[in-house]
Amino acid sequence: MTETTTRQAPQAVTTELVDVVNLVAQVIWADMRRSGQAIEPTQWATLRLIAAGPWTMSELARHKAVSLPTMSKSVDMLARRGWVDRFVDEADRRQTLVRLTPDGREVLAECRRRAEESVERKLAGLGERERDVVTATLRTLRAALGPAE
């Protein structure tokens, strides 16, 4: 084998990664829809982000790369569902922060559990060596792509 046949071009790696990420998302969200879980992918992503907080609305908007009004509408909807609440920052009373409620933590944990179970079912046929390779590769990707939300 020549070096060019054993090594992947950067574009091929990128294409495979994007395709796999999309497949994983499809598996997870198809299962969520079947389960009747009343949460959308963007809501789940926002809850995951807020769980690492608390955050100001400006911080959330900046992190999610959306406008402040868009973020405010998203947080309003999550608050109506009882998954987040707003509170005044004791250190700076001018700031309002957002955090998960106990119900929000429960929804987030349940979504994660379901997502992991869905993917696990798809990966059930992998052998131990294949799982080790996938795990090592995913850890490498996590380090290369930066910290998770």
N, C-alpha and C positions, 0 to 999 in steps of 0.2 A: 504494500500500500504506500502511496505517496503521501507526503505531508498534507497536501491539499485535500485528499480524500478522507483523512482521519480527523482533520480539524474543521470545525464549522465556521463559516463566514459569520461575522457579527450580525448581519441582517438575518441570517437563518435562525440564529439563537433568539433574536428579538421577535421574529415572526412566530416561532414555536411558543415562546413565553406568552405573548399576547393571545395567541389561540388557546393555550391551556388556561389562562386566567379567565377568558370568556367561557370556556367549557365548565370550569368550576362554578362560575357565577350562575350559569344555566342550570346546573345540577341543584345548587342550593335554592335558587328562587323557584324552580319548578316544584321542589318539595315543599317550600313555604306556602306556595299557592294551594297545593293539594291539602296541606294541613289546616288551612283556614286561618293561619296566623295573619293577623291584620297589620302587617307592617310592610313598607316598601323598602327597596334597597337603599335609597337615599336616607330614609329615616333611620335604618339600622346603622349606616355609616355615621350619621350625626350622633346617635346615642353612644356609639363606640368612642367618638371623639369627646363628647361631654363626660363620659366616664373617666377620662384621664384628667379632668378639670378639677375644680370649677374654672369656667371661662367667662370673660366678658363677651357681649354680643359682637363687638368689634374683632376680638381675637378669633371667635368662631367663624365669622364671615371671612376674615383674612385667610385663616387656615383652610377653609373650604373653597376659597377663591370665588365667592359670590358677593353680591351687594349686601349692605346692611339691611335694607328692607326685605330682601329675599330670606336672609337668615332669620330675621325677626318673625316672618310668617311661618317658617319652619319650626322655630321654637314655640311659637303660639300654638301650633297644632300639636306638638309634643306635650305641651303643658295641658291643653284641653284633654288629652288622653291620660293625664296624670303621670306621665313618664319623666317629666322634668319640672323643676320649679326655679323661680327667680328669687334672689335674695340680695339684700344690700351688703356690700363688702364692708366689714367692720374696720378694716385698715383705711379705706377710702370711701366714705359714705356717699360720694358722688357716683360710684360705680355700682352697677347691678350685675350680679354674677348668675350663671346658670349651672345647675347641677342635676344629677339624676335623683329621682325619688326612689324609695324602696321598690315601687312597682316598676319603674324604669329599669332598675338593676335586674329585677326578675325577668322582665321581657328580654333584656339583652342576654342574660344567661340562657334563657330558653331558646332564643334564636341561635346562639352559638352552639348549644347542644345539638339542636336539630341540624344545623349546617354541618357540624362534624360527623354526625351519624349519616347524613346523606352522602358525603364524600367517602366516608369509611365503607359504605356499601359498595360504592363504585370501585374502590381500591382493594376490596376483599380478595381478589384473585392474585394479588402481588405476593411474591415470595419474600422471605426475610431479607435476602440480599438486595432485592429490588427496593424494598422499603428503606433499607439503609442508604442506598444510593439516592433515592428521592429525598430523604430527610437531609442528607448532607448537601445536596444541591439546593434545596429550599433555604437552608441556613446560609449558604453562600449568597443566594439571591437577596435574602433579607439584609445581610450586611452590605451588599452592593447598592441596594435601593434605598437604604436609610432606615431610620426607625419607623415602626408601624404606628398608625394613628392611635 
